[in-house]
Amino acid sequence: MAANGTGGNGDMAAFPQEDGDHTEPERLDSLRTFGEVVRAFRKRAGLTQESLAPKVRYSPETVASIEQGRRFPPRDFVESAEEVLDAFGTIKGAARHLTRRPGLANWFHQWAQLETEAINLYTYECRLIPGLLQTEAYARTLFVNQLPLLSDDQIEAQWAARAERQRLLRERPGTTFGFILEEHLFMRQTGGPEVTRELIDHVLEVSKLRNVEVQIMPLVRENHAGLHGPMRLLETPDNRWFGYCEGQESGLFISNPKTVSTLQMRYARMRSQALTPEDSVSLLRRMRGAA
């Protein structure tokens, strides 16, 4: 699905996949410059990071990450900071030059940007544990085994970017994150038994968050609505839905309402076919003991 065409009507954009991974390390310069601009206007306004945070409706940790050039600023942060700090259009101007994000290739920016603003984010995976749930050991196993081989610098950049994305789970408690994961992803024991046990422990810990729901699709499932492959769905603050589907070497960003509706229908069916969150936790605990 993901590798066939780009949708001539402009509703789908084709690009390589992210979690697997086909990214290259990218320069931090534009992010650092943007962060310095925000810091300068914040100090000019006589505000600390803690006092600015509620005014732009983000946590002090997020403000710090943006000022340090470690996080790509969400669109509403840019607009709020511009207004609150009375920046004469400077912050918006600096944001227009943010064409890259460290450790993420340029093609992934559109989805990564929407992730930081989403109010609902749903993921179904049948190939590997999604990036938002990966442990460092699991992720590094994927990076080390990537073909063509990655350099040490590329591996470090990719893990740094992935770890930064994972902050979304805790920094956006108002966002609902749903994951449907195939049972065999844990049975494969990618990286070995110890890595798998750590991974299961991590997924169990994340599943305790009130805004995170993890469901396991059983190994034996007579009817399965996810046979077309992995998918991601998200809803923006203005209640628009988008989808993203990956293939072997490319992915599709989907904005066509009809296509997104089809993905929503399949995901909804899978939620009823997968184990409940409670039964999923029980299964993971049993698998952890057997790993």
Secondary structure in CASP SS format (residue, H / E / C, confidence):
PFRMAT SS
TARGET T0000
AUTHOR 0000-0000-0000
METHOD secondary structure of the structure
MODEL  1
M C 1.00
A C 1.00
A C 1.00
N C 1.00
G C 1.00
T C 1.00
G C 1.00
G C 1.00
N C 1.00
G C 1.00
D C 1.00
M E 1.00
A E 1.00
A E 1.00
F E 1.00
P C 1.00
Q C 1.00
E C 1.00
D C 1.00
G C 1.00
D C 1.00
H C 1.00
T C 1.00
E C 1.00
P C 1.00
E C 1.00
R C 1.00
L C 1.00
D H 1.00
S H 1.00
L H 1.00
R H 1.00
T H 1.00
F H 1.00
G H 1.00
E H 1.00
V H 1.00
V H 1.00
R H 1.00
A H 1.00
F H 1.00
R H 1.00
K H 1.00
R H 1.00
A C 1.00
G C 1.00
L C 1.00
T C 1.00
Q H 1.00
E H 1.00
S H 1.00
L H 1.00
A H 1.00
P H 1.00
K H 1.00
V H 1.00
R C 1.00
Y C 1.00
S C 1.00
P H 1.00
E H 1.00
T H 1.00
V H 1.00
A H 1.00
S H 1.00
I H 1.00
E H 1.00
Q C 1.00
G C 1.00
R C 1.00
R C 1.00
F C 1.00
P C 1.00
P C 1.00
R H 1.00
D H 1.00
F H 1.00
V H 1.00
E H 1.00
S H 1.00
A H 1.00
E H 1.00
E H 1.00
V H 1.00
L C 1.00
D C 1.00
A C 1.00
F C 1.00
G C 1.00
T H 1.00
I H 1.00
K H 1.00
G H 1.00
A H 1.00
A H 1.00
R C 1.00
H C 1.00
L C 1.00
T C 1.00
R C 1.00
R E 1.00
P C 1.00
G C 1.00
L E 1.00
A C 1.00
N H 1.00
W H 1.00
F H 1.00
H H 1.00
Q H 1.00
W H 1.00
A H 1.00
Q H 1.00
L H 1.00
E H 1.00
T C 1.00
E C 1.00
A C 1.00
I C 1.00
N E 1.00
L E 1.00
Y E 1.00
T E 1.00
Y E 1.00
E E 1.00
C C 1.00
R C 1.00
L C 1.00
I C 1.00
P C 1.00
G H 1.00
L H 1.00
L H 1.00
Q C 1.00
T C 1.00
E H 1.00
A H 1.00
Y H 1.00
A H 1.00
R H 1.00
T H 1.00
L H 1.00
F H 1.00
V H 1.00
N C 1.00
Q C 1.00
L C 1.00
P C 1.00
L C 1.00
L C 1.00
S C 1.00
D H 1.00
D H 1.00
Q H 1.00
I H 1.00
E H 1.00
A H 1.00
Q H 1.00
W H 1.00
A H 1.00
A H 1.00
R H 1.00
A H 1.00
E H 1.00
R H 1.00
Q H 1.00
R C 1.00
L H 1.00
L H 1.00
R H 1.00
E H 1.00
R C 1.00
P C 1.00
G C 1.00
T C 1.00
T E 1.00
F E 1.00
G E 1.00
F E 1.00
I E 1.00
L E 1.00
E E 1.00
E C 1.00
H H 1.00
L H 1.00
F H 1.00
M H 1.00
R C 1.00
Q C 1.00
T C 1.00
G C 1.00
G C 1.00
P H 1.00
E H 1.00
V H 1.00
T H 1.00
R H 1.00
E H 1.00
L H 1.00
I H 1.00
D H 1.00
H H 1.00
V H 1.00
L H 1.00
E H 1.00
V H 1.00
S C 1.00
K C 1.00
L C 1.00
R C 1.00
N C 1.00
V E 1.00
E E 1.00
V E 1.00
Q E 1.00
I E 1.00
M E 1.00
P C 1.00
L C 1.00
V C 1.00
R C 1.00
E C 1.00
N C 1.00
H C 1.00
A C 1.00
G C 1.00
L C 1.00
H C 1.00
G C 1.00
P C 1.00
M E 1.00
R E 1.00
L E 1.00
L E 1.00
E E 1.00
T C 1.00
P C 1.00
D C 1.00
N C 1.00
R C 1.00
W E 1.00
F E 1.00
G E 1.00
Y E 1.00
C E 1.00
E E 1.00
G C 1.00
Q C 1.00
E C 1.00
S C 1.00
G E 1.00
L E 1.00
F E 1.00
I E 1.00
S C 1.00
N C 1.00
P H 1.00
K H 1.00
T H 1.00
V H 1.00
S H 1.00
T H 1.00
L H 1.00
Q H 1.00
M H 1.00
R H 1.00
Y H 1.00
A H 1.00
R H 1.00
M H 1.00
R H 1.00
S H 1.00
Q H 1.00
A C 1.00
L C 1.00
T C 1.00
P H 1.00
E H 1.00
D H 1.00
S H 1.00
V H 1.00
S H 1.00
L H 1.00
L H 1.00
R H 1.00
R H 1.00
M H 1.00
R H 1.00
G H 1.00
A H 1.00
A C 1.00
END
